[in-house]
């Protein structure tokens, strides 16, 4: 069944977009990028969900148009290459309150479009080990890493052991340098769609944040 997600995806032609295109198509690292590449190079603002009964994609797109028209772009600042529980990812040097507020608004504003998470999906999330607060987020929003547990990140690998991580960082660092040299602006939200289970996510529309 089709799933939708709200992501930040970098604009085409930017150093960040060039990094994603280069890294996820490098045959030398396919083993460690195969799973994250299914989701595309992105940061999650509202995690993948299936549409609730009676909801349609057109209405979701219209709501996203309205949402983006009312909100200004948000500065992310400079990104750093980091390890997050064994995963390589890009994260902000400092995560701002404005970025956190935008992410929280995305979670809440579009929750009426989300079908409730099934027990199998909740069990998969719980397998990672959740705090009591994350469990409450999972039950309320269908995803544990929201609100106080939100961290903007752009995943670059599967979970790696220390030797794999060191080798991947060595290969990735020169590719990432242009993208890490200056500040990044979250200037649009992308509605991404997974047409069927196991299929790659595709950006259906990238909508500019154009509010004053």
C-alpha positions as CSV (number, residue, x, y, z in Angstrom):
1,X,0.0,0.0,0.0
2,X,1.2,3.5,-0.8
3,X,2.9,5.5,1.9
4,X,3.6,9.3,2.1
5,X,6.1,11.3,4.0
6,X,7.1,14.9,4.5
7,X,10.8,15.5,4.0
8,X,13.4,18.1,3.5
9,X,15.1,17.3,0.2
10,X,17.9,19.6,-1.1
11,X,17.3,21.7,-4.2
12,X,18.7,20.3,-7.4
13,X,22.1,21.6,-8.3
14,X,23.0,22.5,-4.7
15,X,26.2,21.0,-3.1
16,X,23.9,19.0,-0.8
17,X,21.9,17.5,-3.7
18,X,25.2,16.8,-5.5
19,X,26.5,14.9,-2.4
20,X,23.4,12.7,-2.2
21,X,23.4,12.0,-5.9
22,X,27.1,11.0,-5.8
23,X,27.1,9.0,-2.6
24,X,24.0,7.0,-3.2
25,X,25.1,6.0,-6.7
26,X,28.7,5.0,-5.8
27,X,28.9,1.3,-6.5
28,X,31.7,1.0,-4.0
29,X,29.4,1.7,-1.1
30,X,26.2,0.1,-2.2
31,X,26.3,-2.4,0.7
32,X,26.0,0.4,3.3
33,X,23.7,2.7,1.3
34,X,21.1,0.3,-0.1
35,X,18.6,0.7,2.7
36,X,18.8,4.5,3.2
37,X,18.8,5.1,-0.6
38,X,15.3,3.6,-0.7
39,X,14.1,6.7,1.2
40,X,16.2,9.1,-0.8
41,X,18.6,11.7,0.6
42,X,16.4,13.6,3.0
43,X,15.6,14.7,6.5
44,X,12.3,13.5,8.0
45,X,9.7,16.0,9.1
46,X,6.7,13.7,9.2
47,X,7.6,10.0,9.0
48,X,6.1,7.7,6.4
49,X,2.4,7.0,6.8
50,X,-0.6,5.5,4.9
51,X,-3.6,7.7,4.2
52,X,-6.5,7.4,6.6
53,X,-9.8,6.1,5.3
54,X,-11.6,8.7,3.2
55,X,-8.4,10.8,2.7
56,X,-7.0,11.4,-0.8
57,X,-3.6,12.5,-2.1
58,X,-5.1,15.6,-3.7
59,X,-6.4,16.9,-0.4
60,X,-3.0,16.2,1.2
61,X,-1.2,18.2,-1.5
62,X,-3.7,21.1,-1.1
63,X,-3.2,21.1,2.7
64,X,0.6,21.1,2.1
65,X,0.3,24.0,-0.3
66,X,-1.6,26.0,2.3
67,X,0.9,25.0,5.1
68,X,3.9,26.1,3.1
69,X,2.3,29.4,2.0
70,X,2.0,30.4,5.6
71,X,5.5,29.6,6.8
72,X,8.9,31.2,6.0
73,X,12.1,29.3,5.2
74,X,14.0,28.1,8.2
75,X,17.8,28.3,8.6
76,X,19.5,25.0,9.4
77,X,22.9,26.4,9.6
78,X,26.0,24.4,8.8
79,X,25.8,20.6,8.8
80,X,28.3,18.2,10.3
81,X,29.1,14.6,9.4
82,X,28.3,12.6,12.5
83,X,27.7,9.1,13.8
84,X,24.2,8.5,15.3
85,X,24.1,5.2,17.1
86,X,26.3,3.6,14.4
87,X,24.7,5.4,11.4
88,X,26.5,8.1,9.4
89,X,24.4,11.2,9.0
90,X,24.5,14.9,8.4
91,X,23.3,16.9,11.4
92,X,23.1,20.6,12.3
93,X,26.0,22.1,14.2
94,X,23.3,23.6,16.3
95,X,19.6,22.7,16.0
96,X,17.4,25.8,16.3
97,X,14.1,26.3,18.1
98,X,12.6,27.4,14.7
99,X,13.6,24.1,13.1
100,X,12.1,22.1,16.0
101,X,8.9,24.1,15.8
102,X,8.5,23.6,12.0
103,X,9.0,19.8,12.5
104,X,6.5,19.7,15.3
105,X,4.0,21.7,13.2
106,X,4.4,19.2,10.3
107,X,3.7,16.3,12.6
108,X,0.6,17.8,14.1
109,X,-0.9,19.6,11.1
110,X,-1.0,16.5,8.8
111,X,-1.9,13.9,11.4
112,X,-5.5,13.8,10.3
113,X,-4.3,12.3,7.0
114,X,-2.5,9.5,8.8
115,X,-4.0,6.0,9.2
116,X,-3.2,4.6,12.7
117,X,0.0,2.6,12.8
118,X,-0.6,-1.1,13.0
119,X,0.8,-3.4,15.7
120,X,3.5,-4.8,13.4
121,X,4.8,-1.2,12.7
122,X,4.7,-0.3,16.4
123,X,6.6,-3.5,17.3
124,X,9.2,-2.6,14.8
125,X,9.7,0.8,16.3
126,X,9.8,-0.6,19.8
127,X,12.5,-3.1,18.8
128,X,15.0,-0.1,18.8
129,X,14.4,0.4,22.5
130,X,12.2,3.4,23.3
131,X,12.0,5.7,26.3
132,X,8.7,6.2,28.1
133,X,8.3,9.5,26.3
134,X,9.1,8.0,22.9
135,X,6.5,5.3,23.6
136,X,3.9,8.1,24.2
137,X,4.9,9.7,20.9
138,X,4.6,6.4,19.1
139,X,1.0,5.9,20.4
140,X,-0.1,9.5,19.7
141,X,1.7,10.3,16.5
142,X,2.7,6.9,15.0
143,X,6.4,7.7,15.3
144,X,8.6,8.0,18.4
145,X,11.2,10.6,17.4
146,X,9.1,13.8,17.4
147,X,8.8,16.9,19.6
148,X,11.5,16.7,22.3
149,X,13.0,13.7,20.6
150,X,13.3,15.2,17.1
151,X,16.8,15.5,15.6
152,X,17.2,16.9,12.1
153,X,19.4,14.4,10.3
154,X,20.1,13.2,6.8
155,X,21.0,9.5,6.9
156,X,23.9,8.3,4.8
157,X,24.4,4.7,5.8
158,X,23.0,1.6,7.5
159,X,24.3,0.9,11.0
160,X,28.0,0.3,10.8
161,X,30.6,-1.3,12.9
162,X,33.7,0.9,13.9
163,X,35.9,-0.4,11.0
164,X,33.1,0.2,8.4
165,X,32.4,3.6,9.8
166,X,36.0,4.7,9.6
167,X,36.3,3.5,6.0
168,X,33.1,5.1,5.0
169,X,34.0,8.4,6.7
170,X,37.3,8.5,4.8
171,X,35.6,8.0,1.5
172,X,32.7,10.4,2.3
173,X,34.6,13.3,3.8
174,X,36.0,14.8,0.5
175,X,32.6,14.3,-1.2
176,X,30.8,16.0,1.7
177,X,33.2,19.0,2.1
178,X,31.4,21.3,-0.4
179,X,28.0,20.6,1.3
180,X,29.4,21.3,4.7
181,X,31.2,24.5,3.8
182,X,28.3,26.9,4.3
183,X,24.8,27.2,5.9
184,X,21.8,25.3,4.6
185,X,18.3,26.8,4.3
186,X,15.2,24.7,4.7
187,X,13.3,26.5,1.9
188,X,10.7,23.9,0.9
189,X,8.9,20.8,2.0
190,X,8.8,17.7,-0.2
191,X,5.9,15.3,-0.3
192,X,7.5,11.9,-1.0
193,X,5.6,8.8,-2.0
194,X,6.4,5.1,-1.8
195,X,4.2,3.6,-4.4
196,X,4.4,0.0,-3.1
197,X,6.1,-1.9,-0.2
198,X,9.9,-2.1,-0.8
199,X,9.8,0.5,-3.7
200,X,12.0,3.6,-3.4
201,X,10.4,6.8,-2.2
202,X,9.9,9.4,-5.0
203,X,9.5,13.2,-4.5
204,X,6.0,13.9,-5.7
205,X,6.2,17.7,-5.2
206,X,8.7,20.1,-3.6
207,X,6.8,23.1,-2.3
208,X,8.5,26.4,-1.3
209,X,8.1,27.8,2.1
210,X,6.8,31.3,1.1
211,X,5.3,32.8,4.1
212,X,6.5,36.2,5.4
